[in-house]
Amino acid sequence: DATTKNDVLRLIDNLKRQCYVKNPPNPISPSVPLVRTQDFATTTHTPIQITPKPQVMPADNSVTVECEFLIKDGGYGCIINDLTVSHISRVNGIHQQGKSNYDVQFFEASSRTLQYIPTGIMTQFPYITDLEFNFEQLTEITRGDLRPFGNTLEYFAITNSMIEVIPWNVFHSTPNIIEMIIKAPNLKNIQNDAFAPLKKLTSLNVDFACFSNYRVDNRPNVEWFISHLYQRCIY
């Protein structure tokens, strides 16, 4: 009980001595801001919104193409001039009377831009026996290119192309080719046994960098010629 000013001062001094703690536990760093207890209950945290990158869709390089249907050398077929798509998803054109896609036997196409043989041909014309491509920028042919045509392919022609190599397995899926024309002035390499599957080949017409502008007919001559091609064009 403090009744005078001096008594009050003495009481305060006693309180300081009795209540002072030299090393208070868990000191709070002055650099850490204080947060009231009620702040944790009332504060809502907005989740971070991650905006996904826009998906880049591949260019649609499949399109309807125009086909000229006609009868040529006794066969019925489709001719496409200046083909620009790598996958043929549909063809338009006026069929000859009584004909349909199922009657198409040959497919001929020219292109100034395509570097590869297009896909989708057999889907449109499932009974093709003859193929001819005049592709100025064609750089290669592979087994995968010819696999869809399988055992039905009998005539195969590539003219005015830029291919440089005939792979060893390119004709493994098409053993029934009878006649072949390959015009590729830059071609320098025929891989070993590339023509081995073609036991029925009876006409071969080539124009290569390693063997220019030569044609042979009948099977014995073809076999003789192929052996010479291997000698001159295999690296």
Disulfide bonds with the S-S distance in Angstrom:
Cys67-Cys78 1.57
Cys210-Cys233 1.92
